[in-house]
Amino acid sequence: MAHILVIRFSALGDVAMTIPVIYSLAVQYPQHEITVLSRGMLQPLFQGLPSNVNFVSADLTGEHKGLWGLNTLYSEVKRLHIDYVADFHNVLRTKYLRLRFRMAGVSVAFIDKGRKGKRKLVRRRNKVLENQKSSFRRYADVLEKLGFPVLLNFTSIYGEGKGDFSLIEPVTGPKNDGVKWIGIAPFAKHEGKVYPIELQEQVIAHFANCPDIKVFLFGGGAKEQAVFDSWMSKYPTVMSMIGKLNMNTELNLMSHLDVMLSMDSANMHLASLVNTPVVSVWGATHPYAGFMGWKQLPINAVQLDLPCRPCSVYGQKPCFRKDYACMRDIKPEQIIDKVEGMLLLSR
């Protein structure tokens, strides 16, 4: 039996994209032990995985901060008798950790992020619009380098079913026959990935006025709460989930949605992990960069063909046009039509 350490820190969406790969590894190599090293707040993502998957929390802003903290973290993980290290992140912290392991005779491999192809995709002139390898495939490539090739075969953290509805019904109320549930996650970290709020409200208003549809809003933070409060005062049938659910119950609720409407953000990936179809809205970024949600179809992405897009892999660059036309020129009707098409398929 071998012990495989998988390292991935970073943002929620990036870590969520490891789940289909780690699940496939665990199922196809049940004789081996797998330990995931990530930020503690993300542990709920891994609770539905096979029993040979364990989790170790890294406190990168506290106990494991800086070089001294990384040495402490290495010492803690080394006691687990690791045989292989799969670095799914390949940043300064993980480079140092895998160096320590390699010096101790442990086999290591790390992700190729494909930066060259992504630079060509987002450069200002002479863009090369080629679909880059997905993050799922890049993670799997790391395991193959270590001698553990995997067939990516994952449906949901709930298997073929959904989460236990009794755990969320006190918050959501019952799901009545004939009523469709839509989740809407209108925010993202960067402006280039956010559909303008005044246009998003038109989408909200449309579905809030449908008697056979219930809308749940997903987000977090004081600014987002203020927007949600404003919408709920205008549209009483809309429910905000801020502060009402933890990550476990939020995933549970997402599994009972008929469709999720999300930006290129973590909520797209969370819904993907529970086998819920997603209509995703793309502005500065593009599905070609390799970050489309698990088994989500490009046909369900709402985006405009503009010569300037994509201009960013992660969406953090300011718009050089100053108008974010890639988002502002998307008509609410385009999004509404796409969501309604998905609802028809779910009937």
C-alpha positions in Angstrom: 0.0 0.0 0.0 1.3 3.5 -0.9 0.5 6.8 0.7 -0.1 9.6 -1.8 -0.1 13.3 -0.7 -2.1 15.7 -2.9 -1.3 19.4 -2.3 -3.6 22.2 -3.4 -4.0 25.5 -1.6 -5.5 28.6 -3.3 -9.1 29.5 -4.0 -12.3 27.5 -3.4 -12.9 27.0 -7.1 -9.4 25.7 -7.8 -9.7 23.2 -4.9 -13.2 22.2 -5.9 -11.8 21.2 -9.3 -9.5 18.6 -7.6 -12.6 16.6 -6.4 -13.4 14.6 -9.6 -9.7 13.7 -9.9 -9.1 12.7 -6.3 -12.4 10.7 -6.3 -11.3 8.8 -9.4 -7.9 8.1 -7.9 -9.5 6.8 -4.7 -11.9 4.5 -6.4 -9.5 3.1 -8.9 -6.7 2.6 -6.4 -8.6 1.6 -3.2 -5.6 -0.2 -1.8 -3.7 3.1 -1.5 -4.1 5.9 1.1 -4.6 9.4 -0.1 -4.1 12.6 2.0 -5.2 16.0 0.8 -3.3 19.0 2.1 -5.3 22.2 1.8 -6.8 25.0 3.8 -9.0 23.8 6.7 -12.1 25.8 5.6 -12.3 23.6 2.5 -12.4 20.3 4.3 -16.2 19.9 3.7 -15.6 19.4 0.0 -13.8 16.1 0.7 -16.3 14.6 3.2 -18.2 12.7 0.5 -15.2 11.0 -0.9 -14.2 7.3 -0.4 -12.8 6.2 3.0 -9.2 6.0 1.8 -9.2 9.8 1.4 -8.0 11.8 4.4 -7.6 15.6 4.9 -4.9 17.6 6.6 -5.5 21.3 7.3 -2.8 23.9 6.5 -3.0 27.1 8.5 -1.1 29.4 6.1 -2.0 32.6 7.9 -1.1 31.3 11.3 0.8 28.3 12.5 2.1 27.4 9.0 2.9 30.9 7.9 6.3 31.7 6.4 9.3 29.5 6.1 9.3 28.5 9.8 5.6 27.5 9.4 6.2 25.5 6.3 8.9 23.6 8.0 6.4 22.9 10.8 3.9 21.7 8.3 6.4 19.5 6.5 7.3 17.9 9.8 3.7 17.2 10.6 2.9 15.7 7.2 6.1 13.7 7.1 5.0 11.7 10.1 2.2 10.2 7.9 4.9 8.3 6.0 4.2 9.7 2.5 5.4 7.8 -0.5 4.3 10.1 -3.3 3.7 13.9 -3.5 1.3 15.3 -6.2 1.7 19.0 -6.3 -1.5 20.3 -7.9 -0.6 24.0 -7.2 3.1 24.6 -8.1 3.6 27.9 -6.3 6.4 29.0 -4.0 5.0 27.3 -0.9 4.3 23.9 -2.6 7.7 24.0 -4.4 9.4 24.3 -1.0 7.3 21.5 0.5 8.0 19.1 -2.4 11.7 20.0 -2.3 11.8 18.8 1.3 10.0 15.6 0.4 12.2 15.0 -2.6 15.3 15.5 -0.5 13.9 12.8 1.8 13.7 10.4 -1.1 9.9 10.8 -1.8 8.7 10.7 -5.4 7.2 14.0 -6.5 5.4 15.5 -9.5 3.8 18.9 -10.1 1.2 20.5 -12.4 2.1 22.1 -15.7 -0.2 25.1 -15.8 0.1 25.6 -19.5 1.0 29.3 -19.2 2.3 29.6 -22.7 -1.0 28.6 -24.3 -2.9 30.7 -21.9 -0.8 33.8 -22.7 -1.6 33.4 -26.4 -5.3 33.1 -25.5 -5.5 36.4 -23.6 -2.9 38.6 -25.3 -4.1 41.9 -26.8 -3.2 41.1 -30.4 -3.0 38.0 -32.5 -4.9 35.9 -30.0 -4.8 32.1 -30.5 -8.3 30.9 -29.6 -7.4 27.3 -28.8 -9.2 25.3 -26.1 -6.6 24.7 -23.4 -6.3 21.5 -21.4 -8.7 21.6 -18.5 -7.5 21.8 -14.9 -9.1 18.4 -14.3 -6.8 16.9 -17.0 -3.8 18.8 -15.7 -4.4 17.4 -12.2 -4.7 13.9 -13.6 -1.5 14.3 -15.6 0.4 14.9 -12.3 -0.9 11.5 -11.0 0.1 9.8 -14.2 3.7 11.1 -13.8 3.7 9.4 -10.4 2.6 6.1 -12.0 -1.1 6.4 -11.1 -3.1 7.0 -14.4 -6.8 7.6 -13.7 -9.9 7.5 -15.8 -11.9 10.6 -14.8 -15.2 9.0 -13.7 -17.1 11.2 -11.3 -20.8 12.1 -11.0 -21.4 13.8 -7.7 -20.2 13.9 -4.2 -23.6 12.3 -3.5 -23.0 9.5 -5.9 -26.1 9.0 -8.1 -28.4 10.8 -5.7 -28.8 14.1 -3.9 -28.1 15.5 -0.4 -30.4 14.7 2.5 -33.3 17.1 2.0 -34.4 16.9 5.6 -31.2 18.8 6.6 -32.1 21.9 4.5 -35.9 21.9 4.5 -36.1 23.9 7.7 -34.4 26.7 5.8 -35.7 26.3 2.3 -39.1 25.0 2.9 -40.6 22.0 1.0 -40.0 21.6 -2.7 -43.5 21.4 -4.1 -44.4 19.4 -7.2 -44.2 21.4 -10.4 -42.0 24.1 -8.8 -38.5 24.6 -10.2 -35.6 25.8 -8.0 -33.0 28.1 -9.5 -29.8 29.1 -7.8 -28.3 32.5 -8.7 -24.7 33.4 -7.8 -24.3 36.9 -9.2 -20.9 37.8 -7.8 -17.2 36.9 -8.4 -13.9 38.2 -7.1 -13.1 40.5 -10.0 -15.2 43.0 -11.9 -14.4 41.5 -15.3 -16.3 38.3 -14.2 -19.4 40.0 -12.8 -22.6 40.7 -14.8 -23.6 44.2 -14.0 -26.0 44.2 -11.0 -28.6 46.4 -12.6 -28.8 43.9 -15.5 -28.7 41.0 -13.2 -31.7 42.4 -11.3 -33.7 42.2 -14.5 -32.9 38.4 -14.6 -33.9 38.1 -11.0 -37.2 40.1 -11.5 -38.2 37.8 -14.4 -37.9 34.6 -12.5 -39.2 36.1 -9.3 -42.5 36.8 -11.1 -42.9 33.2 -12.3 -45.2 31.4 -9.9 -43.7 28.0 -10.6 -40.1 29.1 -9.9 -38.3 29.7 -6.6 -35.0 31.6 -6.6 -32.2 31.1 -4.1 -29.3 33.7 -4.0 -25.8 32.5 -3.2 -23.0 34.8 -2.1 -21.2 36.2 1.0 -20.1 39.4 2.6 -21.7 42.6 3.7 -21.7 44.2 0.2 -23.4 41.2 -1.3 -25.8 41.0 1.6 -26.9 44.6 1.0 -27.7 43.8 -2.7 -29.6 40.7 -1.8 -31.6 42.5 0.9 -32.6 45.1 -1.7 -33.7 42.4 -4.1 -35.7 40.5 -1.5 -37.5 43.7 -0.5 -38.7 44.1 -4.1 -39.2 40.4 -4.9 -40.5 38.5 -1.8 -40.3 35.1 -3.4 -36.5 35.4 -3.6 -34.4 33.9 -0.8 -30.9 34.8 0.2 -28.7 32.0 1.6 -26.1 34.2 3.1 -25.5 33.2 6.7 -28.1 30.5 6.6 -26.1 27.5 5.4 -22.6 26.1 5.9 -20.6 24.6 3.1 -22.1 21.2 3.7 -25.7 22.3 3.6 -25.0 24.7 0.7 -23.8 21.8 -1.4 -26.8 19.9 -0.3 -29.2 22.6 -1.5 -27.3 22.9 -4.8 -27.9 19.2 -5.4 -31.7 19.9 -5.3 -31.6 22.9 -7.7 -32.9 22.4 -11.2 -30.3 24.8 -12.6 -27.6 27.2 -11.2 -26.9 30.5 -12.8 -23.4 31.6 -12.0 -20.5 33.7 -13.1 -17.1 32.2 -13.8 -16.7 31.6 -10.0 -16.6 29.0 -7.3 -20.3 28.5 -7.3 -20.1 27.1 -10.8 -17.7 24.5 -9.5 -19.7 23.7 -6.4 -22.9 23.1 -8.4 -20.9 21.0 -10.8 -19.7 18.7 -7.9 -23.4 17.8 -7.1 -24.3 17.2 -10.7 -26.5 20.3 -11.1 -26.5 21.9 -14.6 -25.0 25.4 -14.7 -25.7 28.4 -17.0 -22.4 30.3 -16.7 -21.8 33.9 -17.7 -18.3 34.8 -19.0 -16.8 38.2 -19.6 -13.1 38.9 -19.3 -12.3 35.2 -19.0 -13.2 32.3 -21.3 -14.0 28.6 -21.0 -11.0 27.9 -23.3 -8.7 28.7 -20.4 -9.6 25.3 -18.9 -11.8 26.3 -16.0 -15.2 25.2 -17.1 -17.1 23.3 -14.4 -17.0 19.5 -14.3 -19.1 18.1 -17.1 -20.6 21.5 -17.8 -21.2 22.1 -21.5 -19.9 25.1 -23.5 -23.3 25.5 -25.1 -24.6 26.5 -21.7 -22.0 29.3 -21.4 -23.3 32.9 -22.1 -20.6 35.0 -23.7 -20.0 37.5 -26.5 -17.6 37.2 -29.4 -15.5 40.4 -29.0 -12.0 40.8 -30.5 -10.7 41.9 -27.1 -11.8 38.8 -25.2 -10.6 36.9 -23.4 -8.2 39.5 -21.9 -7.4 37.6 -18.7 -7.1 34.1 -17.5 -8.4 34.8 -14.0 -10.3 38.1 -14.6 -8.2 40.3 -12.4 -6.9 42.7 -15.2 -8.8 46.0 -15.5 -10.6 46.5 -18.8 -8.4 48.4 -21.2 -11.5 49.6 -23.0 -12.8 50.9 -19.6 -16.4 49.8 -20.3 -16.4 46.0 -19.7 -18.5 45.6 -22.8 -17.9 41.8 -22.6 -20.4 41.8 -19.7 -22.4 45.0 -20.2 -23.4 44.1 -23.8 -24.9 40.7 -22.8 -28.7 41.2 -22.8 -30.7 39.9 -19.8 -32.9 38.1 -22.3 -29.9 36.0 -23.5 -29.4 34.7 -19.9 -33.1 34.2 -19.3 -33.5 32.2 -22.5 -30.6 30.0 -21.6 -31.9 29.3 -18.1 -35.4 28.6 -19.4 -34.0 26.2 -22.0 -32.3 24.3 -19.2 -35.5 24.2 -17.2 -37.4 22.7 -20.1 -34.8 19.9 -20.3 -35.2 19.2 -16.6 -39.0 18.6 -16.9 
